[in-house]
Amino acid sequence: MTLQGMKIDLKAVGPLAALIVLMVLGTAINDAFLSFGNLTNILTRSAFIGIIAVGATFVISSGGIDLSVGSMAAFIAGAMIIVMNLLLGVTDQLLVIVVCGVAFGAVLGLVAGWLNGILITRGGIEAFIVTLGTMGVYRSLVTYLADGGTLSLNFDVRSVYRPVYYDNLLGLPYPVLILALTAIVGYVVLNNTAYGRHVQSVGASEDVARYSAINTDRVKVIAFMIQGVCVALATIVYVPRLGSASSTTGLLWELEAIAAVIIGGTLLKGGYGRIGGTIAGALILTLIGNILNLTDAISNYLNGAVQGVIIIAAVLLQRGMGRQQG
C-alpha cells in the first residue's frame, strides 16, 4: 500500500490508529476520560501486562508461545511473600527484607523461564504443551502454598515495599517508568543486536536459521528466560499493590499478554516482532476496559468479549495482509 510514493506499514500504523480512535471515543463518552487521574490509572494498569508482553514478543517472534505467565506470576508472588515473611525472623531491617524478596522473585522468574525453554528444546516438546503443563503446575503450587486461601505480606514489610507501586517520579508512577525502561531495553535488544536478529530468523524458519549456523535451541531458551524475567519484574511491581497472592492472582494474564503482542503487529507464526506495537496493544486492551467502565451503553462484563473480537480481527488482518504480500 502506497501514499504519494511512500509505503505505509499497516503493522506499525494499525495499533497507533486504534489507540487514537479509542482516545477520541473515550473523550466523547465521558469528560473524565482525559483527566490526569484517569490517564495515570490507564498507564499504571497497562504496566503489568505491558511488561509481560515485552517478554512474550521475544517468545512469539521466535516461533513459540508461553501460556504459563499468569500462573508463573502467581507462584512468584506467593513465593516472594513467604520469603519476606520468613526473613522477619532473621532480621528487622525491613528494606533488606524487601530487597531480598525482590531478588528472589527475579531469580525465580529467570529459572522458571529457563525450565520452560529447556523442556521445549531438550525435551523436544511443543511450547504449547510444555507451558500448558507448567501453567497448571504453578497455579497448583501457589494454591498449595496458600492452603487454598490467601498469602498476605506482613504489614510492616508492605509499608516499606508499598511505594514501588503507589509512588511516582515527576508525576509518573513507578510501574509506568519500569514499563518504559523495559520497552526501551526490549526494543534495543530485538532490533539492534545479533540476538534479536537471530530470534526473528528462528521464528521465520528454524531450519534455515540452523543451516545459517544459528544455535536455535539457545535462542529459544534465552527467549523464554527473557519472558520469565519480564514476568518476575511485573510481579515485583504488582505485589505491593495488594500485598497478597492467591490462586486467582495473575488469572488470564497470559491471554492478555499474547493479545497485546498480536494486536501490536507481531506475527503469531513468528519471524517478526514489534515492541512498540506490543506496548500499544497493552494500552488498547486497558483502554477498552476503561471505556466500558465509563459508559452504560455496554456492560463492562463484556470486556472479555470485546477483547476476544479484537484478537480474532487482528489475526484475520495479519492473514489477509500475508495473502496480499504473497
N, C-alpha and C positions, 0 to 999 in steps of 0.2 A: 504493500500500500504506500503510495507516494503523495506528497503535497508540495507542489512547486519544486519538484526535483529532490525533495528531502524525504528520506524513508522514515516512516513512523513505526516505532517498535510498540506494538499493542501490548506486549507483556509488561512493558515499563509504564506506558500511559494509562492502561486499563485500571490498575489499582488506585492511581492518583486521581483519575477521573471519578471513580467510585467514591473516594474519600470526599471530594468536592461536592458531589451530589448529595451525599449523606449530611454533610455540614450545612448545605443550603436547606435540605429537608428538615433537619433538626431545628434550625433557626426559624423556619416558617411555622413549625408546630408549637414551639414554646420559646418565649423570650428569654427564659432562664438558661437555655441551652448554651449560649455564648458567655455565660458568667464565668468568672475566673475559677470559682469553686467547682463548677460542673466540669469544665475543661481539665482541671487538675485531677479530678476524680477519674475521668476517662483515661488520662495518660497513666495514672497510677495503676488502675485496674488492668490496663493493657500490658503493664510491665511483666507480670508473671508469665503470661502466655507468650509475650514477645521474646523474652529471654530464652525460654524453652524452644520456641520456634526457630531461633537462630541456629541452635544445635540441630534441630530437625532439618534445616535447609541443607546442612552438610550430609546428613544421613540419606535424605531423599535424592539429593544431587548425585550421590554415589550409587544410586540404584536400590537402596534399602528402605526400610521403614521401621519405626520403633513405636510399638503400641504400649510399651511399659512405662512411659514417662510419668503419667499421673500417679500410678501405684508406687513408682520409684520415689516420687516426691513425698508421698505419704509416709513411706518407710523411712526415708532420710529425716523427715521432720520428727517422727516418733523417736528415732534413734538419737537425734540431737538433743531432744528434750530429756530423755533418760540419762544421757551422759552428763548434761549440765546439772541436772538434779543430783546425780551421784557425786559430782565434784564438790557440791556444797559440804559434803562430809570430809573433804580433803583440804579445802582452802576457803577462806572467807573473802578472797579477792574476787569480787563479782565480775569485774572486767576481764580478768584472766579466765574465768569460767566461760564467759561468752565467747572469747577468742578461741578457746579450746573447742567449744561446741561448734563454732563456725568452721574451724579447720577440720574437725572430724567429719562434718557434713560434706565438705569439699572432697575429702579423700574417699568417702563412701560413694559419692556420685561418680568419681573417676573409676573406682573399682567396679561399680555396677555397670557402667558403660563398657569397660574392658571385658567384663564377663559376657555381656551380650555379643560383643564383637568376636570373641574367641569361640563361643558356641556356634556362631554363624560360619566363621571361616574354617576353623579346625574341625568342627563337627559336621560341616557340610550340610547344615540345616537352613531352610529358608528363614529369612529375617522375620517374616510374618509369624511363623510358627514359634520361633525362639522367643520373640518379645511378647507374644500372646501368652506363652508359658510363664515368663518372668513377671508379666503383669499380674497373674494370679498368685504367684509366689510372694511378691512384695506386698500385695493387698492383704494376703492372709497373715503375713508376718506382723504387719502393723496392728491388725485386729487381735492377734495373739498377744503382742506386747502390751496392748491396751486392755487385755482381758475382755474384749468385746465392748469396751466403753471408750473413754477419752483420756489421753495422756496430757497432763497440764504442767506447764512450766512454772517453777517456783516464782512467786510474785516479786520478790526482791531481784531475782535474776532478770525477770522480764522488764522491770523498771529500768535496768541498765541497757537492755537489748532493744527496748521499745523505739528509741529514736531512729533506728535503722529503717523502720517503715514510716514513722509519723513525722520525722523532722525533714527539713529541706535546706537547700543551699541556694541563696539568691531567688527564693520563691519556687524553685523546682524541687519536688520531693526526691529523696534519695533513690527510691525504686526507679524513677524515670531517668535519673542520671546514670544509674547502673545499666539500665536498658540501653541508653545511648552509647555508653562505653562498650558494652557487649556487641552492639550492632557495628560499631566502628571497627573493632578488632576482627569481628567475623567477616566484614566486607573486605578488609585488607588481606586476610588470610585466604579467602575464597577467590579473590580477583587479582591479587598481586604477588602470589607466592607459587612456587612449583607444586607444593602440596595441593593448593586449591585447583590448579590445572589438572592434577592427577585425579582429584575427586570427580571432576566433571568428565574426564576421559574414561574413568572406570564406569561411571553411570551411563555414558553414551554407548560404550561397547567394552565389556570386560575382557573379551578375547583379544581385541585389537590392543587394548591397554597392556595386557600381559605380553603380547608379542613385541610391544614397544619398550620392554624391559622395566615396566612399572610393577612394583610389588603390590599387587591388587589386594591381597589379604591385609597387608599393613595399612593401606589406605582406608579400608573398611573399618578395621579395628580402631584406628585413630578417629574416624568419623563418629563412631559410637562412643568413644571416650569423650569427645567434644560435647556430644549430646548429654552424656552423664554429668559433665562439669556444669553445663548450662542448667540442667535440672537442679543440681545442687545449689547453684547460685540463686535461682528463682526461689527455691525452698528457704535458703538463708534469709532472703528478703521477706518471705511470706510468714515465717514462724512468729516474729514479734507482732504481727497483725492481730492474731487471736491468742497466741501463747499456748496453743494446744494442737493436738493431732489425733485423728481417729480414722476409722475405716472409710470415711467419706471424704477425707482430705484429698485434694487433687483429682476428684472424680471427674472424668471426661476431659481432663486437661490434654490428654493425648490427641483426642479428636479435634479440639480447638487449635492445638499447635499445628497439626497436619493441615487443617483447614486454612490457617493463616499462611502457611507455606504455599499451598496450591493456589489460593486466591491471589497471592503475591506474584504469581507467574512462574514459579519453579515447576518444572515438568515432573509429574508423578512417576514417569518411567525412568527418570534420572537423566543425567547428561547436561543439565542446565539449571543454574540456581541464581536467585536474586535476593540478597539480604535486605536491600531497601524495600523490595516488594513484599517481603515477609513481614517487615515492621508495619507496612501499610495494611497488610492483611489482618494483623493482630488488632490494629486500630479500627478497621472496618467491623470486625466481629464485636468489639466493645461498643462501638457507636450504635450498632443495631440494637443491642440490649438497652443502651441508654435512651435511645429514641423511643423504644417501645415503653419504657418506664415513664416517659414524659407525655405520652398520648393515651387516650382512652379508645382510640379508633381500632387498635389491635391489642389483644391481651398479651401481656409480657410473658405469659405461659407459652406463647407460640414462638419464643425466641429461638429455640432449638430448631423448629420447623423452618423458620426464615433462613437460619444459618445453613441448614441442610440443602435448601433450594439453591442458595448461592454457591455452595460447594459443587453441586451437580452441574450448575450452569458454568462454573469456572472450568471444570474438566471438559465439558462439551465444547466450550470455546477453544480450549487447547487443542482438542482433536480436530476441530474444524479448521483451525489455523494450520495444523500439521498436514491435513489433506491438501489445503491450498498450496502450501510450500512444496508438497510432493508433486 
